Amino acid sequence: MSSVFLSTGCALSRKIDIIYAIRAAASLMTTITLYVVYGFFFEVML
């Protein structure tokens, strides 16, 4: 019984890790995109 609970917990934590990794990658891409857009606008303005 406890082994089933442990395996389920491992699968659940792995899924949460994947969700966090996807969220971190998405926020990183958003930050890079914002930097590129702002840099482009500054180049156009100057």
Secondary structure, 3 states (H helix, E strand, C coil): CHHHHHHHHHHHHHHHHHHHHHHHHHHHHHHHHHHHHHHHHHHHHC
